[in-house]
Amino acid sequence: MEVGAYEAKTHLPSLLERVQQGERVTITKHGVPVAMLVPVVPVDKPDIHAVIDELKAFATGHSADGTTLREMIEEGRR
């Protein structure tokens, strides 16, 4: 659906209802598209406990040849 800026301003609540139902709305200014109203795509948040477990499992199988994190940071600053 395409609407002019004035119409979008005037009918924003009803446009938002349509967008909430999955419709996309292109807003134009003097016939030129300038913006889009689109439904929000939910972002899945990672399970923090699973991420920590994965990091621990990774660390178990990998080493830094005895170099500490602090030493790596200092080496990177040189």
N, C-alpha and C positions, 0 to 999 in steps of 0.2 A: 504494500500500500504506500502511496506517496501523498504527502500533504504539504501545503505551504506553511511557512513559519507562523503567519498570523493564525491560521486555522489550528496549528499545533498548540500555540499558546492558549487559544480559546477553548480547545477541547482536550487539553492534556490529560485530565483524569480518565476520560473514556479511551484515549489512545493507550494509556498505561494498562488499562484493563485488557485491551486487545493484545498488547505485548506480553502481558502475564499469561495469556492463553497460547502464546507461542508465535504470534504474528510479528513480522518485522515492519517497521514504519520508517520510510525515508522522508526526511524533512528537507524541503527545498526553499531557496530564497531566489525569487525572480526566475523560477523554473530550473535552477541549478541545485543539484543535491549538495547539501552542506553537513548533514548529520543523519545518524540512524539511531532509532530506538530498537534495541534487540533484547530478547530475554536473557537474563543472567544464567550463565552456565555454572552450576554448583561446583565448587572446588573441593575435591576429597582431601581431607586432612590426613596425613599419615599417622598411623598408630605409633606414638613416640616410643612405647615399650618395644615394639617390633624393630624400630630403627636402631635402638640401643643394642638389642640382641644381635642384629646384623653387624653392627660395628664391632661388637665384642668378638663375634665369630670371625670376622675379617682379620682383626688384630691378632687372633690366635695363630692364624696361618701365615702371617706376614711379619717380617722383622725389619728394623732399620739398622741392622748391624751394630746394635748397642748404642746408637746415637739417640739422645733424648730429643724430645720436641723442642725444648729450650735451645739446644745446640743447633738444631735445624733452623730455628728462627734467627738466631744470631748469625749463622752462616749466610742466610739469605740477605742480611743487612749489609754485608761487605761488598 
